[in-house]
Structure formats: structure tokens, C-alpha cells
Amino acid sequence: MTNSALGDIARVLNNSKRVAITCHVRPDGDALGSALALCLALRNAGKEAYMICEDGAPERLSIFPAMSEVSVSLPVKFSDIDLFVTVDAADVTRIGIFCDEYLKFKGVTLNIDHHISNQGYAKYNYVVPESTATCEILPEILLAAGFEITKDIADLIALGLLTDSGNFSHNDVSAKTFAVASLLKERGADICRISYLMFTRQTRGRAILFGKVLNRLRFALDGKLAFINITQKDFETTGTDKSHTEGFVDYALSIDEVEVSVSLLEVKPNQYKASLRSKRVNVNAVASNFGGGGHVLASGCMLFGELEEVIERLTYAVYQQL
Ligand SMILES: [Mn+2]
């Protein structure tokens, strides 16, 4: 796939009058940050711009600028739109219910993304797979188009840059990531606060839940395998739900000797959703024993039976991969 020239993309954006922007379903900080930053920049340049996403914006991101602008349907007709932009969507099917409209669309299409699997499905494509986030690519596009990067836009781009880079910790973070962060800071982005909001803060219930779960941390295979388990009763007594367990399994993996960590979430009696994380061991192979899968270092599967039984089966499956 060859990218369109930045100058052509700038011209397409400047020539548009009515723009629809969408991202992948179940949007994350990078998808919404890049889509809304582009949406605001286009509006500030005097265009009509609409941000649509099948799932809307999640509640936890509602503190960020313009999140209330995310609409689950387009308020005008698709035939009145002259430019249809997808951001952070590796494949056109990732945009969910808008896929049909996209494929029928007669106007200009533009695809801005950082997924390596992106084949360039639009008329104009700008895919930079070595980027840690779509938000890392967006500033060069806005600057090429002559659009202003306001504080709100800088905060939205910073949201995506921080979340997709794991707070600047993933191995695809590059000198360019920091150059973009530097530009955003200059434009007033509150990097420190966004980092706190997305990576540090938690509710009291979540902290108490974490304490309970950590108390039950156990090891197998000479300390190379760590298990934590979360019960429905834990959620009841702490007023939390499964959305509060994010990061628990990674915490167990941070222990020096641990090669694989497993979190067992009780879905209902005798049914456990296992999340596996690994430093090197192929946990995709482990999960596939139980009909699951994912990535080499991060996988998941569902297991049925008593907790001790489930732990025993997983321990044997990890042992085979060590
Ligand atoms: Mn992304």
C-alpha cells in the first residue's frame, strides 16, 4: 500500500464542506481522540463536521473535550456529505453499522490509521504503522492542512497518544512520539492531568477490590506462574464490576520471577474467564487448549469447573509451554 501525499490530503480536507468522521466500534482513547480532534479542527476551519460511532463515547471519557459531540447516527443524509473519514480503523468492517454506507458512498474517502494490517481501503490513505497511535499521525495532517491546533484539540490528541502508548511505555514509542508530545504541550495540552486520569486515579471500591484480590495471589511452577481470582461476591461487597479489574493481571506479571500471570474472573458458579499475560511464553498456545486465543503475550479463554480444578488444568497447559 502506498500512502497519499500529505499535500493531497491537505487539499482534500480544505476542499471539503461537509465531513463525516468515524472510528472503530467500542472506541478507545486513540479512536475518539483522533476523530474528535479532526472534527474540531474542521469546524474551526469553517466546515460542517460530524463525528459518528456506533457505540458512542464511553462514560469514563466524558471529561474530555467534545465527547458529547459523538453521535450514534449521522444527523444529515450521507448523500449530503462530501468527505467520509475513518480513523484508527484497520479494516472498513471495524466501523460497524456505518460500513454499508461507507461502501455505497459516492464522495471522497480518507483513511488515517496506524494498524499494520491496514490495506488502504479508501481513495486517500495515510497509514503509518510504526506510529504508536493514530493521534501520533494527526498533527502532521492538521499542520499540512493549515488547521490550528487549539488547546482542546491538543488535549484530545494527547489522550490518544498517552493511552495507545501505555503512558509512553510501549516498545513502539519513538522519538517522534515525544516530538508530538512536545508540540502538544506547547499548544497547552495537560499531559500530566491526562496521564493521571487515564493511568493513576481509581475509585475507592476498586482499591478495596484490588486489596482483596491481591491477598489471594498465589504461585505455581516454582513461582513462574501467578494466579489471581475475582469472585462475583468481591464485586457485590465492593460495589464494583469487571470493568474495575483492568490492570490486575498485569500487576501480577510485574513480579520478578513470574513468566505468566493468569486472572480468573468468576462469570458464574463453575465458570471462569481466564486472562493470560506473559513476558515470553506463548500464552496464545495455552489459551487455544481451551478454545480461546489472542496474542502470543496476551490471550484469553473460558474454563468450566471448580476453581482448583481450573487452576490445575491451566498450570499443566502453561507447564507444557515453558
Ligand atoms: Mn490506535
Boltz pocket constraint, residues with backbone or C-beta under 6 A from the ligand:
constraints:
  - pocket:
      binder: B
      contacts: [[A, 30], [A, 31], [A, 88], [A, 114], [A, 132], [A, 133], [A, 134], [A, 164]]
      max_distance: 6.0
